Amino acid sequence: MKWFSFERAMPVLFIIGYVIFYAYQVTLEDIGRMFDAFWGPVRALIDRF
């Protein structure tokens, strides 16, 4: 029985490669900006109630 094949591993390898590429390209400042952009509207919705 074959326990490893690239056909089955390709989705996982693609995700790992994308995460490595993204981690290399993004700075901490970008992460902070993304966090603020995500939580700004969420905070506004919470403050309405």
C-alpha positions, -999 to 999 in steps of 0.1 A, spaced: 0 0 0 13 34 -10 13 57 20 25 89 3 17 104 -31 23 139 -44 -13 139 -58 -27 136 -23 -1 159 -7 -4 187 -32 -31 207 -14 -12 206 19 21 214 2 4 243 -16 -9 257 17 25 253 34 42 271 5 16 299 5 20 304 43 58 306 39 56 330 10 31 352 29 52 352 61 82 363 40 64 391 23 43 406 52 58 428 79 46 433 114 32 467 104 11 451 77 -2 426 102 -12 454 125 -30 473 97 -49 441 87 -58 435 123 -71 471 127 -90 468 94 -107 436 105 -116 447 141 -127 483 132 -160 473 117 -165 445 143 -160 470 171 -184 494 155 -211 467 154 -205 458 190 -207 495 201 -241 498 184 -256 474 210 
